[in-house]
């Protein structure tokens, strides 16, 4: 059974450039796109545009922009 933590969010990959190691997620809640870095993708997760994902939402330390952590496919 998969239990969702209070920090879990859901969305869809807007695009992901594996060659550059980054992309963006459309959040199910709307608003600004969420930044996605390859280091935050959990092992065994393959991403492409349109992939449905679950992730933890974090704020950047410098610019307070939103980014995804512990990204995995759903």
C-alpha positions in Angstrom: 0.0 0.0 0.0 1.3 3.5 -0.9 0.8 6.0 1.9 0.9 9.7 0.9 2.8 12.0 3.3 1.6 15.5 4.1 4.3 16.8 1.8 3.4 14.7 -1.3 2.2 16.5 -4.4 1.0 15.2 -7.7 1.5 16.5 -11.2 2.4 15.9 -14.8 5.8 16.3 -16.4 5.7 19.4 -18.7 9.0 18.4 -20.3 12.2 16.7 -19.1 15.6 17.0 -20.9 17.6 14.0 -19.9 20.6 15.3 -21.8 20.6 18.5 -19.7 19.3 16.9 -16.5 16.3 19.1 -15.8 12.6 19.8 -16.6 9.4 21.1 -15.2 6.2 19.7 -13.7 2.7 21.0 -14.0 1.2 20.8 -10.5 -2.3 19.4 -10.0 -2.9 22.5 -7.9 -2.0 24.9 -10.8 0.2 27.9 -10.3 3.8 28.2 -11.4 5.7 25.3 -13.0 7.8 23.2 -10.6 11.5 22.8 -11.4 12.8 19.2 -11.6 16.5 18.2 -11.5 17.7 14.8 -12.4 19.3 14.3 -8.9 15.8 14.4 -7.4 14.5 11.5 -9.4 14.2 8.3 -7.5 15.9 5.1 -9.0 13.7 3.2 -11.4 11.7 6.3 -12.5 11.6 7.0 -16.2 10.3 10.5 -17.1 9.0 11.9 -20.3 6.6 14.7 -21.2 3.1 13.7 -20.0 4.4 11.3 -17.2 2.3 11.4 -14.1 4.5 11.9 -11.0 4.4 12.2 -7.2 6.9 14.4 -5.5 7.7 16.6 -2.5 7.5 20.3 -3.0 10.4 22.4 -1.7 11.3 26.1 -1.8 14.7 27.1 -3.2 17.1 28.5 -0.5 18.3 31.5 -2.7 15.3 32.5 -4.9 12.4 30.8 -3.1 11.3 29.2 -6.3 9.5 25.9 -6.2 11.3 22.6 -7.0 10.5 18.9 -6.8 12.3 16.5 -4.5 12.0 12.6 -4.4 10.2 12.5 -7.8 8.7 9.1 -8.7 6.2 7.8 -11.3 2.6 7.0 -10.4 
